[in-house]
Amino acid sequence: MKISQLMLFGVFFIGISSIEAQEKTSLTLDEAVKMAWEKSNEVTLANTKVNTKKHELTAVKNNQYPDLKVSGQYQRLTKASIDMPNQDKSASLASPDRAMLGMANLSLPIFAGFKIQSSIDAYDNLYEAETANAAKTKEDVALRVITYYTALYKAQKTLDVLNENQKSAKQRVTDFIELEKNGIIPRNDLLKAQLLVSKTQLSIDEATNNLNNINFYLTTLLKLAPETKLQVNEDDFFNLKTNNAPTSDAIALESRKDLEAVRLQQKASEASIKVAKAGYYPSISLLGGYTAFDLKDIVTVKYAMNFGLGLSYDLSGILKNSAHVKEAESRALEVKNTEAIMTDRIKVEVQKSIEDYDLAINQSVVYNEALQQAAENYRLVKDKFDNGLADTNDLVEADVEQLSAKINTAVSKAAIIQKYYELLSVSGQLSQSFNLSKI
């Protein structure tokens, strides 16, 4: 009796463990995108680069402020000999044993050939460009999440359809075994039904493998535990809005963050040309200082203040600087050409995405019609088979066609959503659709 109770408890415990192991984590697309933005290495790196550019901009801005330097010296002297030619030779001077010197110098740039302001403009645009690049990185990460999320639903739905079809296929085998025993159908028909079960099982194994791989990709991207099993809720998935799809490349040319970054880099390169041309001009600074000096028992200097203007002009730079100017102009031309190339590429991407989105919608309509046709065809063939008017080949073929139609219909619905978000991505509208700016 005790053994039976222990066995019953063990079976119950195993059953509970099995249920817990099969629990899946339901995750909406919004939640997945937000999680990726918060934990993705790519997003973290992009934000770090933005902070780096911000610090570089601050460092350049500091060049417009005064430089104040303070220095001091204290020295011990050993039997110093002091000779003052203009003094009476008979005068006896003490031998000082220490000397002290203190200085404070102030330099304020007044004019540097517009170099300082141009440098600030250049780094300001580079900072804005890096910010735009970071936004594009976040959109790219969001699109990867959408791609994996959609693929996870497709794999999940395909596996559900295959498992459902496998049940009916196994039931058919059970029925055919009885029919074959009673001599109603030949053994060859039973073997065909069993072969269909085996083929379906192979498809189930492949679908399971595909589902596990996609699940791992997504959990890795979202920094979840590898053993986490994600579940896409069908209602949440198909409640996603797919209206207001872009119909031209006009929005993309205004909203794409990578194109915006290149345009800002173009402004930075134009400012860099001005920085290079600053070498043709002199530099003027306002100077000021204070000096205190004490040579013990000999001389003491206090309140020695000075001020004036400082002029610096590299005359050889007039000839040498032309190479730097040409280099800066060439880099600006490179960026301009990059912008033209990217503009053409964006137009192609948008047009392709529009066509792919329209194709997905049209295919979904056709697949829905095909599913109805396949279901009706299977019903008619099944009736004929039951009445001896169709053979097993016809029944199996109709069953396979219905299975294929079910899978295609499920996948085509998900494809519309995926192509819609891909279109938003190439149009620079993906962030707005998820309100990602608040993440």
Disulfide bonds with the S-S distance in Angstrom:
none
